[in-house]
Every structure is written in structure tokens, then in C-alpha cells.
Amino acid sequence: MILALATKTLVSHIWRPPPISTKDHNRCHCFHRFPSFNLSFLPVLRTKYTVLDPFADPPDPSFPTLFKSARVMLCFGPKPVTSEDLDRYPSLEYILGTSAGINNFDLAACRRRGIRVTSAGDVYSVDVADYAVGLAIDVLRRVSAADRFVRAGSWPVQNEYTLGSKVSGKRVGIVGLGSIGSRVAKRFEAFGCSIAYNSRKQKPHVSYAYYANVKDLASNVDVLIVCCALTNETHRIINKDVMTALGKTGVIVNIERGPLIDEKELVELLVRGEIGGAGLDVFENEPQVPEPLFRLDNVVLSPHKAVLTLDSFAALEELIFSNLEAFFSNQPLRAEVELD
Amino acid sequence: MILALATKTLVSHIWRPPPISTKDHNRCHCFHRFPSFNLSFLPVLRTKYTVLDPFADPPDPSFPTLFKSARVMLCFGPKPVTSEDLDRYPSLEYILGTSAGINNFDLAACRRRGIRVTSAGDVYSVDVADYAVGLAIDVLRRVSAADRFVRAGSWPVQNEYTLGSKVSGKRVGIVGLGSIGSRVAKRFEAFGCSIAYNSRKQKPHVSYAYYANVKDLASNVDVLIVCCALTNETHRIINKDVMTALGKTGVIVNIERGPLIDEKELVELLVRGEIGGAGLDVFENEPQVPEPLFRLDNVVLSPHKAVLTLDSFAALEELIFSNLEAFFSNQPLRAEVELD
């Protein structure tokens, strides 16, 4: 019985945030809060597979006897999966990631060991694209600032507030025209915005203006949407030069990863009024958000939630079950990462 | 000299909000705050025309001698222009309105006296449509609520917040498929939303599903965007029945006029969780906003500013100058209201 189950043993690699204390936050490199309902499908998973939890508290009693037979690692959250982590599971054949990004997996080690990897693929792209557009409108038209103004009771007693800036007709620059970026572009086109983009290579069959250099893109747009994956090459791709090129009325939206932007420079430029505004869902040291931003009305702050809708979790759940089924029946996996 | 100027005399009908006191607000039927820069083009206007201000403080010294020769009334704000107001200006031939709506003018009296009327036409439509979509995304995805969560310092210490609802794929219902409504529709289509609408008559050449009845429309959509003009027929068109038909997950956005919705019912349904959320730029008794709304995270509140961008004021200014020029040179007027 155990043997039969053991062929379908998974180990879940769920990163639980550490108990909260200021000290812990300062150590947190990239805290990604997953609401508990994210994991609501685990009981169903357990009816089909043996699920081991190395981080369970109290400890999972099956873990010590079964972990060597685990064939799949199911990963939630940004905790790195290192070569040492892989060493613990000699039967491991497949890492099932649940994020769009896979920058936390040691892919070279996976390749060496012949371990297959899948990501969340396009599951979140639509929601992230929607959210990016929402943040841009919010910053340009000062929606959150207006809501704050009304809730503070200022409307009847205060006769001035800053006018917003028109969305329609803006020149929108997209850094990374992939699954998210191309959806962002489509949405902004309907607002009568013109689209330009930067990516490693110019895309065939795409009519938007292409800039090989992010700074050149920034010089030619009003709104810059950061949609590219975080890699060694894209780390701080939005540096001071790029932001200065964007200019005093330019707006930046980041819905991808905090370290894509030089956050210290961004904060200084915003405080000095040298860029026009920012809509930020991600930060360098989440959940820490630079405090000077709290005082700015041209900034919209969001707790890394662009992917968070009930619908996207339902789609993720479907992807997980479908990929597990495929893996254990030797069918092709969806959203498999090319390791060669 | 005076005679020559008198042929180009305008009277400006600018409604200045009364000095602020609680008592005043309660008397205010429809307070519409105009920022002072709205009127920044008046000095330029005065270089071309004699502009009289009946409400100036201190009083306009030219007014008593010139008001009988005023041929144009330039109107800002929601102050009604009654038959009695028209009686004061025997030379009046033209009312130049600066709002999209003309519900504050006594149009029957204008028709009787042969006074022509123009509105702001489409000048604000794009900005209002952009804002309506922004409010809808904000409510569905909880953007302002997220911003409030981060600014309150809750991210590092609080482990839960409500998930948003997906924008893409929503069924969007538009009440009033005119200049604003059709632009709202176009934008939501790019998000992968389906569109349905209600208006007095089905529009030819429009493929969206048509509902002759607002309640039927509400029963068949997830998001209801109120874009119709306020008239006797549309007063409280969004009543309790309509909102109940929209249901517990339904979202209402109003960027048109407060009295289109039964506000008391709306507040009660929101407080009881019987509709899903609301994005409100307009209210029944502006600038008063029902206080129970301040405690809700599924509501976005905005101080009647959907039209307020620097760009829309520039377009309005252009329309005013162009229509005055046309009027005094007997050319056709733009955005003229049919009075027959």
C-alpha cells in the first residue's frame, strides 16, 4: 500500500513567512505573503497523492519514512530551491513551480540531475496585465488620492486638489513584451495610447515601435510599464539614467519584481519631483516599503498582489492537478521550462 | 467705443461655492467644486470681449451699465439658469454651457426666446470614460484598498486581506451608450469583457446585447456603469430593484450624476453586503458623502473629478474661444443643443 502510494509521493516546498518581528523583516529579502486560502486545495491533493510537508509544525509524521521516495516537489512562494535542497530528495524528477517567475530555482542543478521544471506559465498574466493598467490609470488620474481625500473628510472643507493627467493619448512604453506585456499593450491601445517596447530582441510580426535600449524607450514615452522577468541581466534595469530620461511628468509602473528598479533612486527622484509618479506592486525588500513614499499623492502602493484574484488561484489549481496527472501518466507537461 | 465692445459683451454665470459651513452644505443641492485654475483663461477672454460678472466680489463696476447689452451667457457650474435669469438680459442670444450636461438650463424658456445653447459636447467624454474604467478596476481589484493597507503600515504585520475579483471576462453593462458609454465599452472589450447596454432605443449598427429594461440588464451583468444623462426619466433609474438584480458580487460605477442612483438604498445594500462594490465619482448631495461608505473597502470614493484633467480644460478652453468666435461671425456653433 505504501509502495503504491509512494510512486505518487510529492513533497511540498511551501514557504511559510517567519513569525513577524521587526528584526525578521529586515532579514527578509523577498517576502511574498501567500494568503492561507491559497492552499485550500491541499486536502483534495492528499486524496490523490501522498503529500509530505518538510516545514509542517507540528512535524509531518510521514516525512522521515517517505521523503526519499518523493518524485515531485510542489513549490509555493519565493524560497530558493538550491542544489542542497535537491540533494535531500534522491527520487526527485519534477519541480512544479506555482509562480510565473522561476528565478528562485537552481536551474543549472535541475538540468544536471535531469529534473524537469514547470512554472505557472500564463495563469497570472491576465490578472497582472489588468492590474498594471489599473495602477497606471490610478497614478495618472489620482484615483487612490481622490479616495483618500474624500475619506479624510476634505471635500467639503478644502477647495483644491491636484488635477490628474489624461490617460488617452499617452505614449506607453513596455519593458518586456511577453505574456503580460503584450496584454498590457492591447489594453492601452483601447485607450487610444501609442505603444513602444523594449525586449532582448525585436519581435517579428509586432508593429509597435521597438527600442533596443531601455533609456531610449524611456526618452520617448510618458508611461513606463515594467513587465520583464528578473534575471542577472535585468537587475536594476530601471536605473537613474532611465528614470531621468522618462522625465518630470513620466510615470513608472512595476508589477513584476522590486529589484528591476533601483528603488533608492526611484524614491529620491519621486521625492524631488523629478519623475511624475509611480504605481508599485513590488519592492526591493518586501514587505518593507520606503516610508518617504507614504507622503506622496502621485504614488500608488500595493502589497505584491497583482496576481491575487480568486479566479487566478482557481486556474493555478487546475494547472497543478493537470500537470501532476500528466507527470504520473507520462503525458506532456504544460508550462515546462526549457533547461537545455 | 463702449458700443463697439458692447456687441461682444458676455455675461459670465459662474457659480462660486458659498462660504463653507455645515449649514451651507446641507442646503447645497448639487455642489460642484471648480478649481480656480479652471478660470485661468478669463484674462485672455477679457482681451477679446467685455466680460461681466454678476457675482463678483467686490461688484463688477461695468455690470450695471452694460448688462443689458450682454449677448452671450458663459456658464460654469451647476447653478440653474432659470427663466427669471434670462429676463435680466434682454439682449441675450446664446448660452455657452461648459458642462456635458445641460439639465440646469431652462431649455423651454430658451426655445421660447430663441436663445441658442451649446454644451461642452464631447470635450470630457474621453476623460470620463477613462476614469470610469479606472474606478471599475479599482473596485474589482481593490487598488485603493491596497494602497490604504500599505500606507497604514499593515503589510508587515497583518497576514490577510481580501482577494480581488478578476476584471477580464466580466460582463459589463452600460446604462446609456452615448459618447461616454461607447468609449467605456471599447475599453472594456480590450480587457476581454463582454458588453451589454441599456438606452432609450436600441442603437443600429451596435452588436452589443441590448436590454430595454435596466433591471434586465443588471440581472445579466457583473459590472454596471452608469453613463446616461440625468433627466426626469432617468432620476433614480438605478433603484433598489436594479441593484438587487445586480446581486451580491455585482459592482456599480457612477461617473455621471448622483441622483441617477437611489443613494440611500445603495448605501444600505453596500453596508449589508448585498451588492459587491461601488466606484462613485458623484453623489446626491455633494460634497456630502454618506459616512457609512468611509468604512467599506469595496467602495472607491471620488470628489466629482472624472472630467478633471489639465488636458480636458485645455480642450474646453479651445471650444469656448472657437464657439465665441463662431457666434460673433455668424458661423455654425459646435455642440449646439437641438431645442426644437
Interface residues (C-beta under 8 A of the other chain):
Chain A: P17 I20 T22 H25 R33 P35 S36 F37 V126 D127 D130 Y131 V133 G134 L135 I137 D138 R141 V143 S144 A146 D147 R148 F149 V150 R151 W155 P156 V157 N159 E160 Y161 L163 G164 S165 K166 V167 S168 G169 K186 R187 E189 A190 F191 G192 E286 P287 Q288 V289 F294 V300 L301 S302 P303 K305 L308 T309 L310 D311 S312 F313
Chain B: P17 I20 H25 R33 P35 S36 F37 V126 D127 D130 Y131 V133 G134 L135 I137 D138 R141 V143 S144 A146 D147 R148 F149 V150 R151 W155 P156 V157 N159 E160 Y161 L163 G164 S165 K166 V167 S168 G169 K186 R187 E189 A190 F191 G192 E286 P287 Q288 V289 F294 V300 L301 S302 P303 K305 L308 T309 L310 D311 S312 F313
